[in-house]
Structure formats: C-alpha cells, structure tokens
Amino acid sequence: MAENGIGFSSVGVAVGLPFCGRPTTPLWGVALATQTYPLNTTVTHVVMQGVEVGEARNKIVDWALEHNATYVMFVDDDVVLPPSAIQRLGYVLDTRGPSLYPDSKIAVCGGIYMSKEELSTPVVYRKNGQGGSWDWKVNDVFPVESIGTGCMMIRTEVFRHIEKPYFKTVQEYTPKGDNLALTMTTDDIYFCNKVTTAGFSILAHGGVLCGHYDVKKDKIYTLPDDSYPVVEAKKAEEQRLAEAAREEEEASV
C-alpha cells in the first residue's frame, strides 16, 4: 500500500468500527472525528456492519493483520471517546505501561465506560466474576483481567499468538446435578481470557473515561462525580498541591 507517493507500507492504527445497526448520537461522530494521533502515524478506519459484533471484530483484525497494522483500536458505536483517547492509549502501550510494569508483556489498554443500567458500574474487571471494579482513581493506569472492547487499543502482534476466533459471544448450557447451568461470556471477556492465557497483560486507563450511549433512553452514562475513583483522585490532587505549597514555603524561609 502506498499513500501520496511517499511509500508507506503499513498502517499505524487500524480504527475498527463494528456497527450493530443502532443509531448513534452526534457526539459519537464528533468525538471520533476530533481524535488526535502521534505525528507520522498512518490511520485507517475499518468499518464492518451487517454481522454479529464478535464476527465483525474478527474481520477487522484480519484486515489489520493483512495490512501490517501496528495497532487495532476498537470503538463501538455506542461509546463516546474523550479528547485524545486513542493517543493516550497508544502512549500507555508504548511508554507508560512498560515503565510501570516492566516485567509484563502488555498487549492491551482500554478506556473505561459505565454499564447501561440504573445502578451503573464500570465495565472494567480486576478479577473476572467479581463484578465491576471501583478501587482505582481517575488517571490511574492499572492491570485488569478484562475490560470492555468499546474503547480498546491492541497490539496487533498479540493476534499471532492466539487462535481464532479472537472474539466470540458464548452461551452454553452445561449439566449441573439435575439441572442445566447457563454460562454466558461476552466477546470482550472471551478475548481478554485468550490474551491473559497466552501470557500477555491488559491495562485499564483511568484517564480515558468514555460515555456509554443508550439509544433507547437517549442517555449517556458516565462515571459519577461522587464515585470513589473521582473523589479519591480529587483528594490526592489536593494533598499534592498542599505538599507543594508547604515545600515552597519552607524553601522561601
């Protein structure tokens, strides 16, 4: 592939857009259109629609592998990105993540958004089966077992170490005594399990906080201002400013 006669032979970021056929909010389009990227980065938007979401993601990954994309960035049609989200996630994969966790093979970094329900919880899980995690602060970057794919950047190289299908929604009934137990796994949990089983790490970015649009209610779910991640971040910042002021006062004496 060549662009503008310069001779680019690969894609820096393949932005995968798996459309499910539901309407989006105008804010979604504006947020995507105004994303920023590092200088000298080729970006291609790969649209997939008319198929189940897990299969759409698989087809997007196939395109990224075929075109030697360094990263795949998934953006769901109901997830509203904050400014510079894609650039922030890439920075963690390239720089901040390896410095924080030098012994980990970091392959995935995801932004955080809330579930679309009355008692909304973060779609980020330090431990699978334990529910959404609240024990983090805004701007924290921390390891997780799984996170939603609605705002997720992935090193394309990881797909060369896991088997297809990369993404799959599982709904299985298995015998449990005299009854049948229903096991349901969404495509994001399925993928994250494959990544960690292969020996790679997943990070969540508490500084990339997304809106989650519910088209039926015409409502965007966001992290509440009185939630633990927000309140604790404010406390930490106030403490930092107080310590800086104290040090400045002591230095001037």
N, C-alpha and C positions, 0 to 999 in steps of 0.2 A: 504494500500500500504506500502510495506517495501522495503528499499534500503540497500544493503550491510549488511543485518542482524542487522542494527542499530535500526530499528524500527520506522522510520519516518512515521507518519500517515497523513501527509498533505503536500501540496505544498506551498512554499513561494510565488513564482511568476510563473504564467502561462503566457508564452510569446506567444500571439496569432498571427499567421501569416496567414492572409486571402489572398491567392493568386488569382489573377484575370486572370491568363494565359498570362500576358505580360512578355517580357524579363526583366531581372533586370541587373543593372550594377555590375561588380565585386566588386566595392567599397561597395555596399549594403551588400554583403555577408561578406566581411572583417569587416565592421563596426559592424555587428550583432555578429560575432564570437568573437570579441575582447571586448565586453561589460564586465564590472565588476559588481559584486554583493556583498552585505554585507556578512561577514563571517557567516557560518552556515545557509545559505539560500538555500533551495531546489528549483531548477529551472527546469521547463519542457516546451519544445517548442511544441505548439499545432498547427498543420498545417491543414488548411481547404482550399480545392480548388474544382472547378467544380460547385460552386453555386454562386448566386448573393452575392455581398460583405456584404450587411446587414445581410443576412441569414447566411453567414459564421461567422460573428461576434456573432450572436445569438448562434450558435452551439458551438463556442469556450467558450462562457460564461457558457453554460450548462455543458461543461466538467469541467470548473473551479469550479462551484458550487458542482458538484458531487464529486470532489476530494478535497474539502475544501481548495482551494487555497486562500491565503490572498489577493493577488493582481492579476488582469489581466492587462497585458501590451500589447497593440496592436502596431504592427509595420507593416506598409503597405509595399508592395513590390516595391514601388517607393520612399520611404522615407529613406534617408541615415542618420543614427544616428551619432552624435558626440561622442567622448570618454566619458564613464561613464554616458551616458544619463539615463539609467534605474536606476542606483544607485542614481543619482541626483534627479530624480522624486520621488523615494521612500523616500528620505531624507526629501523632502518638505512635503509629505503626513504624515510622522511620526513625524517630529520635527519642521522644519522651518515654515511650513504653519500654524499649530496651534499656534505657538508663535506670528506670525504676525497677525493672525485673530482668536483670542481665542474664539470669540462668534459664529464662523461659524462651521457648520458640513461639513468639507472638504472631498469630496469623489473622486475628480478627479484632476489630474495635467497633463498638456500636454506640450510637446515641441512645438516650433514654426517653421513653414516652410512657404515658399512663394508659391503663386499660380503659375501654369504653363501657363503663358501668357506674352505677350510682356511688358505690363505695370503691372508687378507683384506686388502683395500686400500680406501682412502677413495673413495667414489663422488662424486668432485669432480675436475674436469679443467681445469688451466690452459690446456692445449693439447690439442685433440682428436687422438686417435691416439697419444698419448704415455703412456697409462696413467694410473692414479690418482695424484694429486699429494700428496706428503708434505711439501713445502717450505713449511710455514706453521706458525704457533704457535697454541695454544689461545687463543681470544678474538680472534684476528686477523679482520679483515674485508678480503677481497681479491678482485680481479677474476678471473673464470674464463671459459672459452669455453662450458663446460657443467657441469651439476650434476644430480643425481638429483631427480626431481619428488616423491619420497616425503615431503619436508618442504620445500615451496616456496611462497613468497608472491610474487604477481604483481600489478603494477598492471593493472587491467582495461583501461585505456586502450590498452595495447600491442596488444590483440587487434583494435583498429580500424585497425591499421597493418600487419597481416599477413593473408595469405589462409588460408582453410580448406583442408584440415583443419589445425588448430593442432597437433594431436598425431597421430602415425601411426607404427606399427611397420612398418619396411620390410625386406623380404627379397627381394633381386633377384639374378638370375644374369646377368652380362654377359660377352660374349666377351673372352678374353684369350689371344691367339695361337690355339693349337689347343685351348685349354681354356676352361672357364667359371669365372669368379671370382664367389664368393658375397659380396655386400655386405649386411650386416645393420646396421640402425640402430634403436635403441630409441626409444620415443615421447618420452623426455626429451631425448635428443640431437637428435632431429628438431625438437622445439620450440625448443630453445636455438639451433640453427642459424638458424631463422627469425627469432628475436629479434635476434641479432647482425647478420644480413644486413640487417635493417631499420634498423640504426644505433643500436640500444639496447644497454645494458650489463647484465651479470649479475654479481652478487656472491655470494660464499660467506661464511657466518658461522661462524667457528671457535669461537664461544661457544655455538652451538646444536648440541650433539653428541647425536645420536639413537641409540637402539638399533635393530637390524635383526633382526626375529624370524624364525627359520627353524622353521616348524611341523613339518617332517619330523624335525628333530633336537631340537625343543623347546629351542632355544638362542637367546640374544640376542647378536648380535655388536656389540661396542663398540670404541672406539679404545683400543688397548693402553696401559697406563701407561708402558711403556718405549719408546714410539714417539717419533719426532722431534718432532712437534707438542707432546706433553706435556712431554718432557724440556727442550726449549728454552724453553717457557713458564715452567717452574719456575726455570731458570737466570736468565731475565730478571727474574722476580719477586725472586729472591734478590739480584740485583745492584741492583735498585731499592731494596730495603729497606736494603742495606748503604750505598748512597749517601745515603739519607735519614738514617740513623743518623750517618754521618760529617758531614753538613751540620749536624745538630742539635748534635753535639759541638763543632764549630767555632764555632757561634753562641753556645754557652754559655761559651766561653773569654774 
